[in-house]
Amino acid sequence: MIEPLVDILFGRHGNAGACLLHGWSAPEVGFTWSVGRESRLQVPLPSIPPGSELILELDLNPFVAPGVTRGQHLTIAANGVRLGEDFIVGAGPVAYRIPARALGSSNMLLVELQHPDARRPVDLGFNTDARELGFMFHAASIRAVPPEPAFTPHLVPPLDLPAVPDTEALKRALHARTGQTAEELVLNFESLGHNCEFGIMQRQCGAEPLGLLRFVGITLPDLLRGLDCDFADVGQDRWLRVYLHDGPRREFIVSDVRHNFTFHSFQFEGETTAERVRAEQGVRLRYYHQRFKDVLTTADRLFVFQRPGALLAAHMLPLLMRLRAHGPNALLFVTEGGAHPPGTVAQIGHGFYHGYISRMAPGEDVGRSDFRGWLSICANAYTLWREQMGQA
């Protein structure tokens, strides 16, 4: 992991007080609210490696009014240079790249946050709180990273793929775009979890890669924490819990309580025991963990993360930064709906791709995914990635 140059903790027991200028409420336990339509903080910077850029990561949560608003707009600038504008839904880290031109020779970083959707709970009938609440801030960090290599933004339209039952025509269309079969194509990708959807799609293509997170259910914050510590002690018996999932056939489900992820064992009651499942899955996880570290180092897979609902480049930059701490890794993130047709892939950075799919598979049946959409996304992302690697 790239160690922070600056770590800021908000809240009553944090160290943010000296950095806060205006637009902040009194600190509370574990967080501080930004209030009004704008807030500012000023951060002293230590020596920055020559030629570096900075990544500003913010762990925050917008104030929302159920039935009224889903999230809040956030516009952020550093030393007068606009970094981004997003509509933030839900809690978790977001990050923004601070270009070298925003730093100059100054050893101070002035961060300006605009949150025009701030609302007063009292006006919404929630309680008597008359503050205009913007975002609940938990933490912030600043890291030095190499400058982003030059890239040309691309928007690749979806492939004109035949209906799924026409497998021969499907194979020909994929081979014409990528030079690979469906099985070969999806083996170029390494799933980062959220759920089993991408792993099942790989299986539908005839591929069975050995991925640590392929069949794992994990939240993005837990994934980031796992990468921060390299998933230390994964697969150790003291952290594994095994339980039976109700259904026509009761399957053993395994949880790693240290890293807070859960996965299918594909083993069932009557065929084995919980103790045997724990032992076997521990061995498997430890082997997959070593393989995962090797993949991070060799950077020969395109990492993929998907999640239903709102997912922004700002949510994914913390993930990309952690992957890049190990090697020149690339990241594809996939969202449902959006401004582009399903199967489209946009290149939004060097080794940074955004895929659009019609819908994510329902949680109760992750095998019912938009298979054609996934194949189009994989083919387009793979083509962009290979072109970039050829230019490197």
C-alpha positions in Angstrom: 0.0 0.0 0.0 1.1 3.6 -0.7 1.5 5.1 2.7 -0.3 8.4 3.3 1.6 11.7 3.5 -1.2 13.0 5.5 -3.9 11.2 7.6 -6.8 13.2 8.9 -9.4 11.9 11.3 -12.6 13.9 11.8 -14.7 13.8 14.9 -14.3 14.5 18.6 -11.2 12.4 19.0 -9.6 13.2 15.7 -6.9 15.5 14.5 -8.9 17.5 11.9 -9.6 20.5 14.1 -6.4 22.4 13.1 -7.3 22.0 9.4 -10.9 23.2 9.4 -11.5 26.7 8.2 -15.2 27.5 7.7 -18.4 25.5 6.9 -18.1 22.9 9.6 -20.2 21.9 12.6 -18.8 20.9 16.0 -17.1 17.5 15.9 -19.1 14.5 17.1 -18.1 11.0 17.9 -16.4 9.6 14.8 -17.4 12.3 12.4 -17.8 16.0 11.6 -20.6 17.5 9.5 -19.9 20.0 6.7 -22.6 22.6 7.0 -24.0 25.3 4.7 -23.3 25.3 0.9 -19.5 25.4 1.1 -16.8 24.2 3.5 -13.0 24.6 3.4 -10.0 22.9 5.0 -6.3 23.8 4.8 -3.8 21.0 5.0 0.0 21.4 5.6 1.9 19.2 3.2 5.2 17.5 3.9 7.9 17.2 1.3 6.4 15.7 -1.9 8.6 13.5 -4.1 9.6 15.5 -7.3 7.2 15.0 -10.2 4.5 13.4 -8.1 0.8 14.0 -8.2 -1.4 13.6 -5.1 -4.5 11.6 -4.5 -7.0 13.1 -2.0 -9.3 10.4 -0.5 -12.3 11.3 1.5 -14.4 8.9 3.6 -17.8 10.5 3.8 -21.5 10.1 3.8 -24.1 12.6 2.4 -27.1 13.7 4.5 -30.1 12.3 2.7 -33.8 12.6 3.3 -35.7 9.4 2.5 -38.4 10.1 -0.1 -36.9 13.5 -0.8 -33.2 13.1 -1.9 -31.0 10.0 -2.7 -27.7 11.8 -2.3 -26.0 15.2 -2.7 -23.8 16.9 -5.2 -20.2 17.5 -4.3 -17.8 19.8 -6.2 -14.2 19.8 -5.0 -11.2 22.0 -5.8 -7.6 22.1 -4.5 -5.6 25.3 -4.5 -8.1 26.7 -7.0 -7.9 23.8 -9.5 -11.2 22.0 -9.9 -10.9 18.3 -9.3 -14.4 17.0 -10.0 -18.1 17.2 -9.5 -20.2 14.2 -8.5 -23.6 13.2 -7.2 -22.7 11.1 -4.2 -25.1 8.3 -3.0 -24.3 6.3 0.0 -21.3 6.1 2.4 -17.7 5.2 1.6 -14.4 6.5 0.2 -14.2 8.8 -2.8 -10.9 10.0 -4.3 -9.7 12.7 -6.7 -6.4 13.2 -8.4 -4.6 16.5 -7.7 -2.4 17.4 -10.6 1.1 18.8 -10.1 0.0 22.2 -11.4 -2.3 22.6 -8.4 0.7 22.3 -6.0 3.3 24.7 -7.4 5.8 25.5 -4.7 3.2 25.8 -1.9 3.4 23.6 1.2 -0.3 24.1 1.9 -3.3 22.5 0.2 -6.5 24.5 0.3 -9.5 22.1 -0.3 -12.8 23.8 -1.2 -15.9 21.7 -1.0 -19.3 22.8 -2.4 -22.4 20.9 -1.4 -25.3 22.9 -2.6 -27.9 20.3 -1.7 -27.4 20.7 2.1 -30.7 20.5 4.0 -32.0 21.2 7.5 -33.5 18.2 9.2 -36.0 20.5 11.0 -37.4 21.6 7.6 -38.0 18.0 6.7 -39.8 17.1 9.9 -37.0 14.7 11.0 -36.1 16.5 14.3 -35.3 19.9 15.6 -31.8 20.1 14.1 -31.5 23.4 12.3 -28.1 22.9 10.8 -27.8 22.8 7.0 -26.2 19.3 6.7 -24.0 18.5 3.8 -21.7 15.5 4.3 -20.6 13.5 7.3 -16.8 13.3 7.1 -15.0 10.5 8.8 -11.5 10.6 7.5 -9.3 12.0 4.7 -5.8 11.1 3.4 -3.3 12.4 0.9 -1.0 10.1 -1.0 1.8 10.9 -3.5 1.6 8.8 -6.7 3.4 8.9 -10.0 1.8 11.2 -12.7 -0.9 9.5 -14.7 0.5 8.4 -18.1 -1.0 10.1 -21.1 -4.1 8.4 -22.6 -6.7 9.1 -25.2 -10.3 8.9 -24.0 -12.3 6.3 -26.0 -15.9 5.3 -26.1 -16.3 1.9 -27.7 -19.9 1.0 -28.7 -21.4 -2.4 -27.9 -20.6 -5.4 -30.2 -23.4 -6.5 -32.5 -23.6 -9.9 -31.0 -26.2 -12.5 -32.1 -28.7 -14.0 -29.7 -27.1 -16.3 -27.1 -28.6 -19.5 -28.4 -26.7 -19.0 -31.7 -23.4 -20.0 -30.1 -21.5 -20.5 -33.4 -22.3 -17.0 -34.6 -21.5 -15.6 -31.1 -18.1 -17.3 -31.2 -17.3 -15.9 -34.6 -18.3 -12.3 -33.6 -16.1 -12.5 -30.5 -13.1 -13.9 -32.4 -13.4 -11.2 -35.0 -13.1 -8.5 -32.4 -10.6 -10.1 -30.0 -8.9 -13.1 -31.8 -10.0 -15.2 -28.8 -12.8 -17.6 -27.9 -15.2 -16.7 -25.1 -13.3 -19.0 -22.7 -10.0 -17.5 -23.6 -11.4 -13.9 -23.4 -12.8 -14.1 -19.9 -9.6 -15.7 -18.5 -7.9 -12.3 -19.0 -10.0 -10.9 -16.2 -9.7 -11.2 -12.4 -12.9 -10.6 -10.4 -12.7 -8.4 -7.3 -15.9 -9.7 -5.9 -19.0 -7.8 -4.8 -20.8 -11.1 -5.6 -20.6 -14.2 -7.8 -22.0 -12.7 -11.0 -18.8 -12.3 -13.0 -17.5 -15.6 -11.8 -20.6 -17.4 -12.9 -20.4 -15.6 -16.3 -16.9 -17.0 -16.6 -18.2 -20.5 -15.9 -20.9 -20.0 -18.6 -18.0 -19.3 -21.0 -16.4 -22.6 -20.0 -13.7 -20.9 -17.9 -12.8 -21.8 -14.3 -10.0 -19.5 -13.1 -8.7 -19.8 -9.6 -9.6 -16.4 -8.1 -9.5 -15.4 -4.5 -12.5 -13.2 -4.8 -14.2 -14.9 -7.8 -17.2 -16.2 -5.8 -17.0 -13.8 -2.8 -19.6 -11.4 -1.5 -17.7 -8.3 -0.2 -18.5 -4.6 0.1 -16.2 -2.0 -1.5 -15.0 -0.6 1.9 -14.1 -4.1 3.0 -12.3 -4.8 -0.3 -10.3 -1.6 0.2 -9.4 -2.6 3.8 -8.4 -6.1 2.6 -6.1 -4.6 -0.1 -4.6 -2.2 2.5 -3.4 -5.2 4.5 -2.8 -7.6 1.6 -5.6 -9.8 3.0 -3.3 -10.9 5.8 -4.2 -14.2 7.5 -6.9 -15.0 4.9 -7.8 -18.6 5.2 -6.6 -19.0 8.8 -8.9 -21.4 10.7 -9.5 -18.9 13.6 -11.2 -16.5 11.2 -13.4 -18.9 9.2 -17.0 -19.6 10.1 -19.1 -22.2 8.3 -22.9 -22.4 8.4 -25.7 -24.0 6.4 -27.8 -21.9 4.0 -31.5 -22.8 3.9 -32.9 -24.1 0.7 -34.0 -27.3 -1.1 -30.3 -28.4 -0.8 -28.6 -26.8 2.2 -25.2 -25.6 1.1 -22.3 -24.8 3.4 -21.5 -21.1 3.3 -18.1 -19.9 4.5 -17.3 -16.5 6.0 -13.9 -14.9 6.7 -14.8 -12.8 9.7 -11.5 -10.8 9.7 -12.0 -9.5 6.2 -15.8 -9.7 6.3 -16.5 -11.6 3.2 -18.7 -14.6 2.5 -18.6 -17.2 -0.3 -20.2 -20.4 -1.5 -18.5 -23.7 -0.8 -20.6 -25.6 -3.4 -20.7 -28.4 -0.9 -23.9 -29.6 0.7 -25.3 -31.1 3.9 -25.1 -34.9 3.8 -22.1 -34.9 1.5 -19.5 -33.5 4.0 -19.2 -31.8 7.4 -18.7 -28.3 8.5 -15.3 -29.2 10.0 -14.1 -30.7 6.8 -15.4 -27.7 4.8 -13.6 -25.3 7.1 -10.3 -27.2 6.7 -10.6 -27.6 2.9 -11.6 -24.0 2.3 -8.8 -22.7 4.5 -6.3 -24.6 2.3 -7.9 -23.3 -0.8 -8.0 -19.7 0.4 -4.4 -19.7 1.3 -3.4 -21.1 -2.1 -5.7 -18.6 -3.9 -4.3 -15.8 -1.7 -0.7 -16.5 -3.0 -2.0 -16.6 -6.5 -3.8 -13.3 -6.1 -0.6 -11.6 -4.9 1.2 -13.0 -7.9 -1.5 -11.6 -10.2 -1.2 -8.2 -8.5 2.5 -8.2 -9.1 2.6 -9.5 -12.7 -0.3 -7.2 -13.8 -1.3 -9.7 -16.5 -5.0 -9.6 -15.7 -7.6 -6.9 -16.1 -9.3 -6.5 -12.7 -13.1 -6.1 -12.7 -15.5 -4.9 -10.1 -19.3 -4.5 -10.5 -22.0 -3.3 -8.2 -25.7 -2.4 -8.7 -26.7 1.2 -8.1 -24.6 4.3 -8.2 -20.9 3.8 -8.8 -18.6 6.6 -9.9 -15.0 6.9 -11.0 -14.4 8.7 -7.7 -15.5 5.5 -5.9 -13.1 3.5 -8.0 -10.0 5.6 -7.8 -9.2 4.4 -4.3 -9.5 0.8 -5.6 -7.3 1.6 -8.6 -4.7 3.3 -6.4 -4.4 0.2 -4.2 -4.1 -2.1 -7.2 -1.4 0.2 -8.6 0.6 -0.1 -5.4 1.6 -3.6 -6.5 2.2 -3.0 -10.2 0.9 -1.3 -13.4 -2.6 -2.8 -12.9 -5.7 -1.9 -14.9 -9.3 -1.7 -13.6 -12.7 -2.2 -15.3 -15.8 -1.2 -13.3 -19.2 -2.0 -14.5 -22.5 -0.2 -13.7 -26.1 -0.8 -14.8 -28.1 1.6 -16.9 -26.4 5.0 -17.5 -26.0 7.2 -20.5 -24.6 4.6 -22.9 -26.0 1.5 -24.5 -25.3 -1.8 -22.7 -22.0 -3.3 -23.8 -20.3 0.1 -24.2 -16.9 0.6 -22.6 -15.4 4.1 -21.9 -11.7 4.6 -21.3 -11.6 7.2 -18.6 -8.0 7.0 -17.6 -4.8 5.1 -18.3 -5.8 1.5 -17.6 -9.1 2.7 -16.2 -12.3 1.6 -17.9 -16.1 2.0 -17.3 -18.4 -0.6 -18.7 -22.2 -0.2 -19.0 -24.6 -3.1 -18.7 -28.4 -3.3 -18.9 -28.9 -4.8 -15.5 -27.1 -6.7 -12.8 -28.2 -10.2 -12.0 -30.7 -10.5 -9.2 -29.2 -11.3 -5.9 -31.1 -14.5 -5.5 -30.0 -15.8 -8.9 -26.6 -14.4 -10.0 -26.6 -16.8 -13.0 -29.3 -14.7 -14.7 -27.0 -12.0 -15.9 -27.0 -9.9 -19.1 -24.7 -12.5 -20.7 -24.4 -10.7 -24.1 -23.8 -7.4 -22.4 -21.0 -8.9 -20.3 -19.3 -10.5 -23.4 -19.5 -7.1 -25.2 -17.9 -5.3 -22.2 -15.2 -7.9 -21.9 -14.4 -7.8 -25.6 -14.3 -4.0 -25.7 -12.3 -3.6 -22.4 -9.8 -6.3 -23.5 -9.2 -4.6 -26.8 -8.6 -1.2 -25.2 -6.3 -2.8 -22.6 -4.3 -4.7 -25.1 -3.9 -1.6 -27.3 -2.7 0.3 -24.3 -0.2 -2.4 -23.3 1.1 -2.4 -26.8 1.8 1.3 -26.5 3.5 1.0 -23.1 
